[in-house]
Amino acid sequence: QVQLVESGGGLVQPGGSLRLSCAASGSIFSINVMGWYRQAPGKQRELVAVITSGDSTNYADSVKGRLTISRDNAKNTVYLQMNSLRPEDTAVYYCNGNIRSSYFSGWSDYWGQGTQVTVSS
């Protein structure tokens, strides 16, 4: 019913930039918080950044000043601008959305399929 589809991952050299996008589609009545998480090999999934419907943001300490989250509510899309990338940013990046699919439903969390980001020379 609700799908989140990420795009924009790839291979980039240290110091480079990438922009991730995540579009929500399907039966959507309202979207609350949207966010990006990542999971590196052998590690647990961790929060990268989140943004509320009112554009309040929160970031992991490790990405502050380098990664920027934003959203376009008209397009049900959240973005992650990634600058000054480091090898330790290498991970699968997942989009998350707290979404209400109808007036009569409650809030549910949805996840995208993930997109690989590799930072390497």
N, CA, C and O atoms as a GROMACS GRO file, in nm:
protein
  484
    1GLN      N    1   0.083  -0.120   0.000
    1GLN     CA    2   0.000   0.000   0.000
    1GLN      C    3   0.086   0.125   0.000
    1GLN      O    4   0.059   0.218  -0.075
    2VAL      N    5   0.187   0.126   0.082
    2VAL     CA    6   0.282   0.239   0.087
    2VAL      C    7   0.419   0.187   0.050
    2VAL      O    8   0.465   0.086   0.103
    3GLN      N    9   0.484   0.256  -0.040
    3GLN     CA   10   0.620   0.219  -0.081
    3GLN      C   11   0.713   0.338  -0.066
    3GLN      O   12   0.676   0.452  -0.093
    4LEU      N   13   0.835   0.308  -0.022
    4LEU     CA   14   0.942   0.407  -0.018
    4LEU      C   15   1.051   0.357  -0.111
    4LEU      O   16   1.098   0.244  -0.097
    5VAL      N   17   1.091   0.440  -0.206
    5VAL     CA   18   1.190   0.399  -0.304
    5VAL      C   19   1.306   0.499  -0.300
    5VAL      O   20   1.288   0.618  -0.327
    6GLU      N   21   1.425   0.446  -0.267
    6GLU     CA   22   1.546   0.530  -0.262
    6GLU      C   23   1.618   0.529  -0.396
    6GLU      O   24   1.604   0.436  -0.476
    7SER      N   25   1.694   0.634  -0.420
    7SER     CA   26   1.780   0.641  -0.537
    7SER      C   27   1.897   0.734  -0.505
    7SER      O   28   1.892   0.812  -0.410
    8GLY      N   29   2.002   0.724  -0.586
    8GLY     CA   30   2.113   0.818  -0.574
    8GLY      C   31   2.240   0.763  -0.512
    8GLY      O   32   2.340   0.834  -0.504
    9GLY      N   33   2.239   0.638  -0.470
    9GLY     CA   34   2.362   0.582  -0.414
    9GLY      C   35   2.464   0.554  -0.522
    9GLY      O   36   2.437   0.569  -0.641
   10GLY      N   37   2.583   0.514  -0.478
   10GLY     CA   38   2.688   0.482  -0.574
   10GLY      C   39   2.825   0.485  -0.511
   10GLY      O   40   2.839   0.485  -0.389
   11LEU      N   41   2.927   0.486  -0.597
   11LEU     CA   42   3.067   0.489  -0.555
   11LEU      C   43   3.120   0.632  -0.570
   11LEU      O   44   3.102   0.696  -0.674
   12VAL      N   45   3.185   0.680  -0.466
   12VAL     CA   46   3.239   0.816  -0.469
   12VAL      C   47   3.373   0.816  -0.396
   12VAL      O   48   3.395   0.737  -0.304
   13GLN      N   49   3.462   0.904  -0.437
   13GLN     CA   50   3.593   0.915  -0.372
   13GLN      C   51   3.579   0.993  -0.241
   13GLN      O   52   3.487   1.072  -0.224
   14PRO      N   53   3.670   0.970  -0.149
   14PRO     CA   54   3.670   1.049  -0.025
   14PRO      C   55   3.672   1.199  -0.055
   14PRO      O   56   3.746   1.245  -0.142
   15GLY      N   57   3.590   1.273   0.019
   15GLY     CA   58   3.577   1.416  -0.005
   15GLY      C   59   3.469   1.452  -0.105
   15GLY      O   60   3.435   1.569  -0.122
   16GLY      N   61   3.415   1.350  -0.173
   16GLY     CA   62   3.314   1.374  -0.274
   16GLY      C   63   3.174   1.391  -0.216
   16GLY      O   64   3.155   1.393  -0.095
   17SER      N   65   3.077   1.403  -0.308
   17SER     CA   66   2.938   1.429  -0.268
   17SER      C   67   2.843   1.334  -0.340
   17SER      O   68   2.870   1.287  -0.450
   18LEU      N   69   2.731   1.309  -0.273
   18LEU     CA   70   2.620   1.235  -0.332
   18LEU      C   71   2.491   1.293  -0.278
   18LEU      O   72   2.488   1.352  -0.170
   19ARG      N   73   2.385   1.276  -0.354
   19ARG     CA   74   2.253   1.318  -0.307
   19ARG      C   75   2.157   1.200  -0.318
   19ARG      O   76   2.132   1.148  -0.427
   20LEU      N   77   2.105   1.157  -0.204
   20LEU     CA   78   2.007   1.050  -0.200
   20LEU      C   79   1.866   1.107  -0.201
   20LEU      O   80   1.840   1.213  -0.144
   21SER      N   81   1.776   1.036  -0.267
   21SER     CA   82   1.635   1.072  -0.268
   21SER      C   83   1.552   0.953  -0.225
   21SER      O   84   1.590   0.838  -0.246
   22CYS      N   85   1.438   0.982  -0.164
   22CYS     CA   86   1.344   0.877  -0.124
   22CYS      C   87   1.203   0.928  -0.146
   22CYS      O   88   1.162   1.026  -0.085
   23ALA      N   89   1.131   0.862  -0.234
   23ALA     CA   90   0.995   0.903  -0.266
   23ALA      C   91   0.895   0.803  -0.209
   23ALA      O   92   0.908   0.683  -0.229
   24ALA      N   93   0.798   0.855  -0.137
   24ALA     CA   94   0.690   0.773  -0.083
   24ALA      C   95   0.571   0.776  -0.179
   24ALA      O   96   0.535   0.882  -0.232
   25SER      N   97   0.512   0.659  -0.201
   25SER     CA   98   0.398   0.652  -0.292
   25SER      C   99   0.297   0.550  -0.240
   25SER      O  100   0.326   0.474  -0.148
   26GLY      N  101   0.180   0.550  -0.302
   26GLY     CA  102   0.075   0.459  -0.260
   26GLY      C  103  -0.034   0.531  -0.184
   26GLY      O  104  -0.063   0.648  -0.208
   27SER      N  105  -0.095   0.458  -0.091
   27SER     CA  106  -0.203   0.513  -0.012
   27SER      C  107  -0.146   0.596   0.103
   27SER      O  108  -0.109   0.543   0.208
   28ILE      N  109  -0.140   0.728   0.083
   28ILE     CA  110  -0.080   0.818   0.182
   28ILE      C  111  -0.179   0.928   0.218
   28ILE      O  112  -0.224   1.003   0.132
   29PHE      N  113  -0.212   0.935   0.347
   29PHE     CA  114  -0.297   1.044   0.396
   29PHE      C  115  -0.211   1.155   0.455
   29PHE      O  116  -0.237   1.273   0.434
   30SER      N  117  -0.110   1.115   0.531
   30SER     CA  118  -0.023   1.213   0.595
   30SER      C  119   0.112   1.149   0.629
   30SER      O  120   0.119   1.030   0.658
   31ILE      N  121   0.217   1.230   0.624
   31ILE     CA  122   0.352   1.184   0.660
   31ILE      C  123   0.403   1.268   0.774
   31ILE      O  124   0.400   1.391   0.768
   32ASN      N  125   0.452   1.203   0.878
   32ASN     CA  126   0.505   1.276   0.993
   32ASN      C  127   0.657   1.286   0.978
   32ASN      O  128   0.705   1.360   0.893
   33VAL      N  129   0.730   1.213   1.057
   33VAL     CA  130   0.875   1.219   1.050
   33VAL      C  131   0.925   1.131   0.935
   33VAL      O  132   0.874   1.022   0.912
   34MET      N  133   1.026   1.181   0.865
   34MET     CA  134   1.099   1.100   0.766
   34MET      C  135   1.246   1.103   0.804
   34MET      O  136   1.295   1.199   0.863
   35GLY      N  137   1.315   0.996   0.769
   35GLY     CA  138   1.455   0.992   0.810
   35GLY      C  139   1.539   0.899   0.725
   35GLY      O  140   1.490   0.823   0.643
   36TRP      N  141   1.668   0.909   0.749
   36TRP     CA  142   1.767   0.822   0.687
   36TRP      C  143   1.843   0.747   0.795
   36TRP      O  144   1.883   0.804   0.897
   37TYR      N  145   1.862   0.620   0.771
   37TYR     CA  146   1.940   0.533   0.857
   37TYR      C  147   2.043   0.463   0.770
   37TYR      O  148   2.029   0.459   0.648
   38ARG      N  149   2.146   0.408   0.832
   38ARG     CA  150   2.245   0.334   0.755
   38ARG      C  151   2.294   0.213   0.832
   38ARG      O  152   2.289   0.209   0.954
   39GLN      N  153   2.340   0.115   0.756
   39GLN     CA  154   2.394  -0.007   0.815
   39GLN      C  155   2.519  -0.048   0.741
   39GLN      O  156   2.515  -0.082   0.622
   40ALA      N  157   2.630  -0.046   0.812
   40ALA     CA  158   2.757  -0.090   0.755
   40ALA      C  159   2.774  -0.240   0.782
   40ALA      O  160   2.712  -0.293   0.874
   41PRO      N  161   2.858  -0.308   0.703
   41PRO     CA  162   2.878  -0.452   0.724
   41PRO      C  163   2.922  -0.484   0.866
   41PRO      O  164   3.015  -0.424   0.919
   42GLY      N  165   2.853  -0.578   0.927
   42GLY     CA  166   2.888  -0.620   1.062
   42GLY      C  167   2.842  -0.527   1.172
   42GLY      O  168   2.874  -0.550   1.289
   43LYS      N  169   2.768  -0.423   1.137
   43LYS     CA  170   2.723  -0.326   1.238
   43LYS      C  171   2.572  -0.316   1.239
   43LYS      O  172   2.504  -0.358   1.144
   44GLN      N  173   2.520  -0.260   1.348
   44GLN     CA  174   2.376  -0.240   1.358
   44GLN      C  175   2.333  -0.118   1.278
   44GLN      O  176   2.412  -0.028   1.251
   45ARG      N  177   2.206  -0.118   1.240
   45ARG     CA  178   2.151  -0.002   1.171
   45ARG      C  179   2.151   0.116   1.267
   45ARG      O  180   2.116   0.102   1.384
   46GLU      N  181   2.191   0.235   1.215
   46GLU     CA  182   2.199   0.353   1.299
   46GLU      C  183   2.131   0.471   1.233
   46GLU      O  184   2.120   0.480   1.110
   47LEU      N  185   2.084   0.562   1.318
   47LEU     CA  186   2.023   0.684   1.270
   47LEU      C  187   2.128   0.774   1.206
   47LEU      O  188   2.237   0.793   1.259
   48VAL      N  189   2.092   0.831   1.089
   48VAL     CA  190   2.176   0.932   1.026
   48VAL      C  191   2.115   1.071   1.048
   48VAL      O  192   2.182   1.161   1.100
   49ALA      N  193   1.989   1.087   1.008
   49ALA     CA  194   1.922   1.216   1.020
   49ALA      C  195   1.772   1.196   1.009
   49ALA      O  196   1.725   1.106   0.939
   50VAL      N  197   1.697   1.281   1.077
   50VAL     CA  198   1.551   1.280   1.066
   50VAL      C  199   1.501   1.422   1.048
   50VAL      O  200   1.568   1.518   1.086
   51ILE      N  201   1.381   1.433   0.990
   51ILE     CA  202   1.319   1.564   0.967
   51ILE      C  203   1.168   1.550   0.989
   51ILE      O  204   1.106   1.456   0.941
   52THR      N  205   1.112   1.645   1.062
   52THR     CA  206   0.968   1.642   1.089
   52THR      C  207   0.892   1.710   0.976
   52THR      O  208   0.951   1.769   0.886
   53SER      N  209   0.762   1.702   0.982
   53SER     CA  210   0.678   1.767   0.882
   53SER      C  211   0.692   1.919   0.889
   53SER      O  212   0.661   1.989   0.792
   54GLY      N  213   0.739   1.969   1.002
   54GLY     CA  214   0.763   2.112   1.017
   54GLY      C  215   0.907   2.152   0.991
   54GLY      O  216   0.946   2.265   1.019
   55ASP      N  217   0.985   2.059   0.936
   55ASP     CA  218   1.124   2.083   0.896
   55ASP      C  219   1.222   2.095   1.012
   55ASP      O  220   1.332   2.148   0.994
   56SER      N  221   1.186   2.048   1.130
   56SER     CA  222   1.286   2.035   1.236
   56SER      C  223   1.373   1.914   1.206
   56SER      O  224   1.325   1.810   1.161
   57THR      N  225   1.502   1.928   1.232
   57THR     CA  226   1.596   1.822   1.196
   57THR      C  227   1.679   1.777   1.316
   57THR      O  228   1.696   1.850   1.414
   58ASN      N  229   1.731   1.655   1.304
   58ASN     CA  230   1.821   1.602   1.404
   58ASN      C  231   1.921   1.512   1.332
   58ASN      O  232   1.885   1.437   1.242
   59TYR      N  233   2.049   1.522   1.373
   59TYR     CA  234   2.154   1.448   1.305
   59TYR      C  235   2.238   1.367   1.403
   59TYR      O  236   2.251   1.403   1.520
   60ALA      N  237   2.292   1.258   1.353
   60ALA     CA  238   2.395   1.187   1.429
   60ALA      C  239   2.518   1.276   1.438
   60ALA      O  240   2.549   1.350   1.344
   61ASP      N  241   2.590   1.270   1.550
   61ASP     CA  242   2.707   1.355   1.568
   61ASP      C  243   2.810   1.333   1.458
   61ASP      O  244   2.879   1.427   1.418
   62SER      N  245   2.821   1.212   1.409
   62SER     CA  246   2.925   1.179   1.312
   62SER      C  247   2.902   1.243   1.175
   62SER      O  248   2.993   1.247   1.093
   63VAL      N  249   2.781   1.293   1.150
   63VAL     CA  250   2.752   1.349   1.017
   63VAL      C  251   2.721   1.499   1.022
   63VAL      O  252   2.703   1.562   0.918
   64LYS      N  253   2.715   1.557   1.141
   64LYS     CA  254   2.681   1.699   1.152
   64LYS      C  255   2.781   1.783   1.075
   64LYS      O  256   2.902   1.763   1.084
   65GLY      N  257   2.728   1.878   0.998
   65GLY     CA  258   2.811   1.968   0.920
   65GLY      C  259   2.850   1.914   0.784
   65GLY      O  260   2.906   1.987   0.702
   66ARG      N  261   2.822   1.786   0.759
   66ARG     CA  262   2.858   1.725   0.630
   66ARG      C  263   2.734   1.677   0.553
   66ARG      O  264   2.729   1.687   0.430
   67LEU      N  265   2.636   1.625   0.623
   67LEU     CA  266   2.515   1.573   0.560
   67LEU      C  267   2.397   1.662   0.596
   67LEU      O  268   2.388   1.711   0.708
   68THR      N  269   2.309   1.684   0.500
   68THR     CA  270   2.193   1.770   0.520
   68THR      C  271   2.067   1.699   0.472
   68THR      O  272   2.059   1.654   0.358
   69ILE      N  273   1.969   1.690   0.561
   69ILE     CA  274   1.840   1.629   0.526
   69ILE      C  275   1.740   1.739   0.492
   69ILE      O  276   1.739   1.845   0.555
   70SER      N  277   1.656   1.712   0.393
   70SER     CA  278   1.550   1.806   0.356
   70SER      C  279   1.433   1.726   0.301
   70SER      O  280   1.446   1.607   0.274
   71ARG      N  281   1.319   1.792   0.284
   71ARG     CA  282   1.203   1.722   0.231
   71ARG      C  283   1.117   1.815   0.147
   71ARG      O  284   1.118   1.937   0.165
   72ASP      N  285   1.045   1.754   0.054
   72ASP     CA  286   0.949   1.825  -0.029
   72ASP      C  287   0.814   1.760   0.000
   72ASP      O  288   0.784   1.652  -0.052
   73ASN      N  289   0.733   1.825   0.080
   73ASN     CA  290   0.607   1.764   0.123
   73ASN      C  291   0.510   1.746   0.005
   73ASN      O  292   0.430   1.653   0.005
   74ALA      N  293   0.518   1.833  -0.092
   74ALA     CA  294   0.429   1.822  -0.208
   74ALA      C  295   0.460   1.697  -0.290
   74ALA      O  296   0.372   1.642  -0.356
   75LYS      N  297   0.585   1.652  -0.283
   75LYS     CA  298   0.626   1.535  -0.359
   75LYS      C  299   0.642   1.411  -0.271
   75LYS      O  300   0.679   1.305  -0.320
   76ASN      N  301   0.614   1.424  -0.142
   76ASN     CA  302   0.632   1.313  -0.048
   76ASN      C  303   0.773   1.255  -0.059
   76ASN      O  304   0.791   1.133  -0.060
   77THR      N  305   0.869   1.342  -0.066
   77THR     CA  306   1.007   1.301  -0.091
   77THR      C  307   1.101   1.361   0.014
   77THR      O  308   1.086   1.477   0.053
   78VAL      N  309   1.196   1.279   0.057
   78VAL     CA  310   1.300   1.327   0.149
   78VAL      C  311   1.435   1.308   0.080
   78VAL      O  312   1.456   1.213   0.005
   79TYR      N  313   1.525   1.400   0.108
   79TYR     CA  314   1.658   1.401   0.045
   79TYR      C  315   1.766   1.396   0.152
   79TYR      O  316   1.744   1.434   0.267
   80LEU      N  317   1.883   1.348   0.111
   80LEU     CA  318   2.001   1.353   0.195
   80LEU      C  319   2.118   1.399   0.110
   80LEU      O  320   2.170   1.323   0.028
   81GLN      N  321   2.158   1.524   0.129
   81GLN     CA  322   2.276   1.577   0.060
   81GLN      C  323   2.398   1.539   0.142
   81GLN      O  324   2.409   1.574   0.259
   82MET      N  325   2.490   1.468   0.078
   82MET     CA  326   2.606   1.414   0.148
   82MET      C  327   2.732   1.478   0.090
   82MET      O  328   2.766   1.454  -0.025
   83ASN      N  329   2.800   1.558   0.170
   83ASN     CA  330   2.923   1.625   0.128
   83ASN      C  331   3.039   1.578   0.215
   83ASN      O  332   3.020   1.522   0.322
   84SER      N  333   3.160   1.603   0.166
   84SER     CA  334   3.282   1.567   0.240
   84SER      C  335   3.276   1.422   0.289
   84SER      O  336   3.303   1.394   0.406
   85LEU      N  337   3.241   1.334   0.200
   85LEU     CA  338   3.221   1.194   0.238
   85LEU      C  339   3.352   1.128   0.278
   85LEU      O  340   3.459   1.159   0.225
   86ARG      N  341   3.341   1.037   0.374
   86ARG     CA  342   3.456   0.964   0.429
   86ARG      C  343   3.435   0.814   0.408
   86ARG      O  344   3.322   0.769   0.393
   87PRO      N  345   3.543   0.738   0.409
   87PRO     CA  346   3.527   0.592   0.395
   87PRO      C  347   3.433   0.533   0.500
   87PRO      O  348   3.363   0.436   0.472
   88GLU      N  349   3.432   0.589   0.619
   88GLU     CA  350   3.344   0.536   0.725
   88GLU      C  351   3.196   0.566   0.700
   88GLU      O  352   3.111   0.518   0.775
   89ASP      N  353   3.164   0.644   0.598
   89ASP     CA  354   3.025   0.665   0.560
   89ASP      C  355   2.973   0.550   0.472
   89ASP      O  356   2.854   0.545   0.442
   90THR      N  357   3.061   0.460   0.432
   90THR     CA  358   3.021   0.347   0.349
   90THR      C  359   2.920   0.260   0.422
   90THR      O  360   2.946   0.212   0.532
   91ALA      N  361   2.804   0.239   0.359
   91ALA     CA  362   2.696   0.163   0.421
   91ALA      C  363   2.580   0.152   0.322
   91ALA      O  364   2.580   0.216   0.217
   92VAL      N  365   2.483   0.071   0.358
   92VAL     CA  366   2.354   0.074   0.290
   92VAL      C  367   2.268   0.176   0.362
   92VAL      O  368   2.251   0.170   0.484
   93TYR      N  369   2.213   0.270   0.287
   93TYR     CA  370   2.132   0.377   0.344
   93TYR      C  371   1.984   0.345   0.321
   93TYR      O  372   1.941   0.316   0.209
   94TYR      N  373   1.908   0.352   0.430
   94TYR     CA  374   1.766   0.321   0.426
   94TYR      C  375   1.683   0.444   0.459
   94TYR      O  376   1.716   0.521   0.549
   95CYS      N  377   1.575   0.460   0.384
   95CYS     CA  378   1.479   0.566   0.410
   95CYS      C  379   1.368   0.513   0.500
   95CYS      O  380   1.327   0.398   0.487
   96ASN      N  381   1.322   0.596   0.590
   96ASN     CA  382   1.214   0.560   0.680
   96ASN      C  383   1.110   0.671   0.681
   96ASN      O  384   1.143   0.789   0.677
   97GLY      N  385   0.983   0.630   0.686
   97GLY     CA  386   0.876   0.728   0.695
   97GLY      C  387   0.770   0.684   0.795
   97GLY      O  388   0.729   0.568   0.796
   98ASN      N  389   0.725   0.777   0.878
   98ASN     CA  390   0.615   0.752   0.972
   98ASN      C  391   0.488   0.806   0.905
   98ASN      O  392   0.466   0.927   0.898
   99ILE      N  393   0.406   0.712   0.856
   99ILE     CA  394   0.301   0.747   0.760
   99ILE      C  395   0.164   0.697   0.805
   99ILE      O  396   0.150   0.590   0.864
  100ARG      N  397   0.065   0.779   0.776
  100ARG     CA  398  -0.074   0.744   0.801
  100ARG      C  399  -0.140   0.724   0.665
  100ARG      O  400  -0.142   0.816   0.583
  101SER      N  401  -0.192   0.605   0.640
  101SER     CA  402  -0.240   0.575   0.504
  101SER      C  403  -0.384   0.622   0.479
  101SER      O  404  -0.426   0.632   0.364
  102SER      N  405  -0.458   0.650   0.586
  102SER     CA  406  -0.593   0.703   0.567
  102SER      C  407  -0.633   0.778   0.693
  102SER      O  408  -0.565   0.770   0.796
  103TYR      N  409  -0.743   0.849   0.684
  103TYR     CA  410  -0.793   0.924   0.800
  103TYR      C  411  -0.824   0.831   0.916
  103TYR      O  412  -0.814   0.870   1.032
  104PHE      N  413  -0.862   0.707   0.884
  104PHE     CA  414  -0.906   0.615   0.987
  104PHE      C  415  -0.794   0.528   1.041
  104PHE      O  416  -0.815   0.452   1.136
  105SER      N  417  -0.674   0.537   0.983
  105SER     CA  418  -0.565   0.450   1.027
  105SER      C  419  -0.472   0.522   1.122
  105SER      O  420  -0.472   0.645   1.130
  106GLY      N  421  -0.392   0.444   1.193
  106GLY     CA  422  -0.290   0.501   1.279
  106GLY      C  423  -0.161   0.521   1.203
  106GLY      O  424  -0.153   0.498   1.082
  107TRP      N  425  -0.060   0.565   1.276
  107TRP     CA  426   0.072   0.588   1.217
  107TRP      C  427   0.151   0.458   1.213
  107TRP      O  428   0.152   0.382   1.310
  108SER      N  429   0.217   0.434   1.100
  108SER     CA  430   0.301   0.316   1.084
  108SER      C  431   0.435   0.355   1.025
  108SER      O  432   0.445   0.452   0.949
  109ASP      N  433   0.538   0.279   1.059
  109ASP     CA  434   0.671   0.301   1.002
  109ASP      C  435   0.690   0.217   0.877
  109ASP      O  436   0.658   0.098   0.875
  110TYR      N  437   0.741   0.280   0.772
  110TYR     CA  438   0.771   0.212   0.647
  110TYR      C  439   0.919   0.233   0.613
  110TYR      O  440   0.978   0.336   0.646
  111TRP      N  441   0.976   0.133   0.546
  111TRP     CA  442   1.118   0.136   0.510
  111TRP      C  443   1.135   0.115   0.360
  111TRP      O  444   1.059   0.042   0.296
  112GLY      N  445   1.235   0.180   0.305
  112GLY     CA  446   1.275   0.154   0.169
  112GLY      C  447   1.364   0.031   0.162
  112GLY      O  448   1.396  -0.030   0.264
  113GLN      N  449   1.404  -0.004   0.040
  113GLN     CA  450   1.482  -0.126   0.020
  113GLN      C  451   1.631  -0.104   0.043
  113GLN      O  452   1.708  -0.200   0.053
  114GLY      N  453   1.672   0.021   0.052
  114GLY     CA  454   1.811   0.054   0.077
  114GLY      C  455   1.887   0.085  -0.051
  114GLY      O  456   1.857   0.031  -0.158
  115THR      N  457   1.985   0.172  -0.037
  115THR     CA  458   2.073   0.205  -0.149
  115THR      C  459   2.218   0.208  -0.099
  115THR      O  460   2.246   0.264   0.007
  116GLN      N  461   2.307   0.147  -0.175
  116GLN     CA  462   2.446   0.133  -0.132
  116GLN      C  463   2.524   0.261  -0.160
  116GLN      O  464   2.518   0.317  -0.269
  117VAL      N  465   2.594   0.307  -0.058
  117VAL     CA  466   2.689   0.417  -0.072
  117VAL      C  467   2.827   0.364  -0.036
  117VAL      O  468   2.848   0.313   0.074
  118THR      N  469   2.921   0.377  -0.130
  118THR     CA  470   3.058   0.332  -0.108
  118THR      C  471   3.152   0.448  -0.128
  118THR      O  472   3.153   0.511  -0.234
  119VAL      N  473   3.232   0.477  -0.026
  119VAL     CA  474   3.329   0.586  -0.033
  119VAL      C  475   3.468   0.523  -0.033
  119VAL      O  476   3.513   0.467   0.068
  120SER      N  477   3.534   0.532  -0.147
  120SER     CA  478   3.663   0.465  -0.162
  120SER      C  479   3.742   0.530  -0.274
  120SER      O  480   3.686   0.578  -0.372
  121SER      N  481   3.873   0.529  -0.258
  121SER     CA  482   3.959   0.579  -0.365
  121SER      C  483   4.004   0.466  -0.457
  121SER      O  484   4.077   0.491  -0.553
   0.00000   0.00000   0.00000
